[in-house]
Amino acid sequence: MVKKGEWVRIHSIVLKAEERTAKLPEDTQKCPLEMWTKGFLQADAEIGDEVTIMTAANRIEKGTLLEVNPYWKHSYGKFIPELVQIDKQLREIMYGGDK
């Protein structure tokens, strides 16, 4: 059970594919316009339920509850030792040494 007031992420369809403008590229026209939004849950719910949230900008949005306390899960990849050497070389060229 996700409690009212929790910070959550929802998903909703803003426009179905057939509702989108004909001025879009053909492949884009075939896809719905989707939205993922974060905000404060307005009533207790379960993951997968249709819910209402209040965003940080005080907008009310509705959608399918996806997750609680969402956070960024991407990274810039693993450490690459060669980049340390490149950094040193670049600093030497640009500034005449470590700075």
URRA-V405400 format. One record per residue. N is the residue number from 1. RES is the residue in one small letter. OMEGA is omega in whole degrees, -180 to 180 (* if undefined). NEAR is the number of other C-alpha atoms within 10 Angstrom. Layout:
BEGIN
n,res,omega,near
N,RES,OMEGA,NEAR
N,RES,OMEGA,NEAR
END
This chain:
BEGIN
n,res,omega,near
1,m,176,7
2,v,-173,16
3,k,174,14
4,k,178,14
5,g,178,14
6,e,175,16
7,w,-173,20
8,v,174,23
9,r,179,22
10,i,176,26
11,h,176,20
12,s,175,17
13,i,-180,14
14,v,177,13
15,l,173,14
16,k,-177,13
17,a,-177,14
18,e,179,11
19,e,-176,12
20,r,-178,16
21,t,179,11
22,a,-179,10
23,k,179,8
24,l,172,10
25,p,-174,9
26,e,-178,9
27,d,178,7
28,t,179,14
29,q,-176,17
30,k,-176,14
31,c,175,13
32,p,173,16
33,l,-175,15
34,e,179,11
35,m,172,12
36,w,-174,13
37,t,177,17
38,k,178,21
39,g,-178,24
40,f,-179,21
41,l,-175,26
42,q,177,16
43,a,178,13
44,d,-178,13
45,a,175,16
46,e,175,14
47,i,-178,15
48,g,178,13
49,d,170,13
50,e,-173,15
51,v,174,19
52,t,176,19
53,i,169,26
54,m,-178,19
55,t,177,17
56,a,178,11
57,a,179,7
58,n,172,10
59,r,174,9
60,i,178,14
61,e,178,17
62,k,178,16
63,g,-180,20
64,t,-180,18
65,l,-178,25
66,l,-176,18
67,e,179,17
68,v,-180,18
69,n,-178,11
70,p,177,13
71,y,179,9
72,w,-178,5
73,k,-179,5
74,h,176,6
75,s,177,6
76,y,177,5
77,g,-178,6
78,k,178,6
79,f,178,8
80,i,-175,8
81,p,-179,8
82,e,-179,8
83,l,176,10
84,v,179,11
85,q,178,11
86,i,178,11
87,d,179,12
88,k,180,13
89,q,-180,15
90,l,178,14
91,r,178,14
92,e,-180,13
93,i,-174,10
94,m,-170,9
95,y,-180,10
96,g,179,10
97,g,179,11
98,d,175,11
99,k,*,7
END
